[in-house]
Amino acid sequence: MTNTVYEIQVIQLDQEERMREIQQAVAAELREVGLHQTVSIALTEAAPTPDVPSLAVYLGSQVTATDAGVALRIESAFNEGLVVFPVVDDLAEFSVSIPAMLASVNGWEWAGEDPARRLARALLEELGIEDRQRRVFISHKRDDGLGAAEQLHDRLSHMGFVPFIDRFAIRSGRQVQEEIADALEDHAFLLLLETPLASTSEWVFDEVDYALSHTMGTLILQWPGNPEPVPGSNGLPRVPLTKSDLVSDEHGYDTLTDAALEAVVARIEAAHAQGLVRRRRMLIRSIEEAASVAGCSSVPLSAWRVSVECDTRSTILGVTPRLPTAEDLQLLDLVRSKSSDDSSAVLVHSARVLRERLRAHLAWAAEGRDLVVMPENAIGGQWTGL
């Protein structure tokens, strides 16, 4: 099994224990999302290895902020094009905990519950292993789930997620079913509110069915009293709620207590990372299997890409677990342009359908470049006839 290698440069003077905590948290996060056997991340105080995807973490203190050697290491990291995370104990003391060259960089406060694990997730997002835009589709029956859905939408929005519920996301005059279908294509994680009436909704059934058939990450928030499951949802991970976890709002809807809300958001954060990684890995496996059937060799690259060699033809393939974007094409083109050969590039997605407006936009973005956008179910024909 070939590992994809990343490096995190730690710039510090007096924070060895914190560095160990970050190392342990990164390893724990890789195990949690199931990548510990295929991804290797080294924390090092040395300069990163050339051509290895890397970033830097500065562990700040007043002593470290004034050290000339530390300043040189930060300057070298910037010159290498690395993102530098300034980590400090208190953002109110940020200016005295960092050298001047980091003053314009957004800082990270080592505070709150499990800061090492939260920082590890942010680092994996920056490296492209986990996702920066954590999109969550909230599936619910309005009749008895609207209060909790709106509450979760608000809380997740403040925690760096991009949540979707139709009440907020679909403007008047739009086709509701079409908009929901597009939203499902563009989200890699579904949160189902399993209220007593959820199983009676055909729309909720369709949303869960889509999530299952497209290997979306899924988490079910189960109301007290063992409500009837949505068909097809048996066996999916559930977070059972008790009566003490719920309170009624001014409209009579169930909402979560503050404690229950925090616990649920923590579960969503972990489950989202797992679901997204699983979906990306399945896309990568589809590429590798198609290449193997065609007699081609494949080599994993960083940030969920694969290089396939078939006779004299080289192809770099990237994957997106959501609707493909022009930015996906741009990033893939940058990787291809750094290749020493004349590789072509293919962006593989798992969407059921790309609407004409999106297809035209992607064609415009790829014009003049050897870039192809392809659904997962068509990848088998990529090397046919070579």
C-alpha positions, -999 to +999 in steps of 0.1 A: +000+000+000+014+034-011+011+062+014+005+098+004+029+119+024+024+154+040+044+175+063+036+200+090+065+223+101+062+233+137+080+266+146+084+269+184+108+274+212+092+265+245+061+244+234+073+208+231+043+195+250+019+213+228+037+200+197+032+165+211-005+172+216-009+183+180+010+152+168-013+130+187-044+149+176-035+146+139-029+109+143-062+105+161-081+124+134-065+103+106-076+071+125-111+086+130-117+092+093-100+060+083-069+073+066-042+062+090-030+035+066-030+055+034-018+090+046+014+098+064+017+133+081+050+141+097+053+169+122+089+183+120+108+213+131+130+211+101+122+228+068+097+208+048+109+184+021+106+199-014+076+188-035+058+174-004+025+191+004+032+211+036+022+239+059+036+255+090+023+260+125+038+288+147+033+281+184+034+316+199+046+331+232+062+364+242+096+347+242+091+331+208+078+363+193+112+381+198+135+353+187+156+361+156+159+324+146+121+319+147+117+350+125+141+335+099+121+302+099+088+320+094+103+341+066+117+309+049+082+293+052+066+323+035+093+322+008+084+286+002+048+295-003+036+278+029+005+287+048+015+296+084-010+290+113-002+313+143-014+295+174-016+316+206-031+311+241-052+343+239-061+363+208-064+393+230-026+390+235-020+381+198+002+411+190+027+404+217+028+366+210+038+368+174+066+384+153+055+414+133+055+395+100+025+374+112+005+405+122-017+403+091-024+365+095-056+353+112-046+337+145-058+305+162-067+305+199-057+275+219-088+275+241-121+257+246-128+220+245-101+198+229-082+226+211-056+202+197-083+181+179-099+213+165-066+225+153-058+191+137-090+193+117-082+228+105-047+217+095-061+187+076-086+210+058-057+233+048-038+203+034-068+192+014-073+160+033-105+171+049-129+197+035-128+235+042-165+239+032-183+216+055-217+214+038-246+197+057-280+190+041-306+190+070-335+167+061-366+171+082-404+171+082-415+207+087-446+198+107-426+187+138-389+193+129-387+229+118-377+244+151-347+221+156-338+224+119-336+262+121-317+260+154-292+236+140-289+257+108-280+287+130-255+269+152-238+251+123-235+284+104-215+298+133-193+268+135-179+270+100-205+248+083-226+256+052-260+241+062-290+237+039-326+238+048-352+247+021-368+274+042-337+295+040-320+284+008-348+283-018-360+317-030-396+324-040-404+315-075-379+286-077-388+250-084-385+234-050-378+198-061-352+209-086-335+232-060-334+203-034-320+179-060-292+204-068-285+209-031-282+172-025-257+170-054-237+198-038-236+184-002-216+154+009-233+150+042-270+145+053-283+151+088-318+135+092-340+147+120-359+115+128-390+131+144-423+112+149-436+125+115-404+123+094-412+088+081-444+101+066-426+125+043-420+115+007-394+142+003-375+130+034-376+095+019-362+108-014-334+127+004-323+097+024-325+074-006-302+098-025-278+099+004-276+061+005-272+056-032-245+082-035-225+072-004-231+105+013-221+108+049-253+104+070-261+109+107-296+105+122-308+126+151-334+102+167-362+118+187-373+101+220-399+072+218-382+053+189-401+070+161-408+050+129-375+049+108-375+064+073-375+034+049-340+023+041-324+041+071-321+010+094-285+005+103-274+041+098-256+058+127-280+074+151-277+099+180-306+091+203-322+120+222-339+119+255-369+140+266-345+161+287-325+170+256-356+188+241-374+220+250-403+237+232-399+270+215-424+299+214-442+282+184-444+248+201-417+232+181-391+209+197-356+224+200-324+212+216-311+223+250-278+241+249-260+210+262-276+187+237-269+211+208-232+212+216-230+174+218-249+170+185-227+196+167-196+177+179-210+144+165-218+161+132-183+175+129-167+141+134-193+122+112-190+148+084-152+143+081-157+105+080-185+107+054-165+130+031-134+109+032-154+078+025-170+093-005-137+106-019-120+072-013-148+055-033-142+078-062-105+072-061-111+034-060-133+037-090-105+054-109-079+029-097-101-001-106-109+012-141-072+018-147-063-017-135-089-033-158-074-014-187-039-026-179-027+008-166-008+017-135-019+043-110-001+062-083-018+082-056-010+119-053-018+144-026-051+162-022-072+133-036-056+130-070-043+100-089-017+098-117-025+070-143+001+058-168-013+039-197+012+030-225+027+064-234-002+084-221-003+100-187-034+113-170-039+132-137-073+127-122-089+146-094-122+139-077-150+160-062-176+146-039-200+174-049-209+193-080-177+202-099-167+238-100-144+260-120-121+262-090-118+224-090-107+226-127-082+254-119-065+235-091-063+203-112-048+223-141-022+237-118-012+202-107-011+191-143+010+221-154+037+212-128+040+177-143+072+171-163+052+155-191+022+164-213-003+149-190-040+153-196-064+160-167-098+146-158-121+158-130-143+129-118-176+136-100-205+115-087-234+138-095-265+123-112-268+152-135-251+185-144-276+211-155-269+229-188-259+262-171-232+244-150-219+223-180-216+255-201-197+272-173-173+243-169-167+240-206-159+277-206-134+273-177-117+243-195-115+259-229-081+257-245-068+233-218-067+195-219-093+192-191-122+169-190-151+167-166-165+131-163-190+113-141-178+084-120-199+059-140-181+069-172-145+065-160-143+029-172-141+041-208-113+066-202-085+042-214-105+021-237-088+016-271-054+028-260 
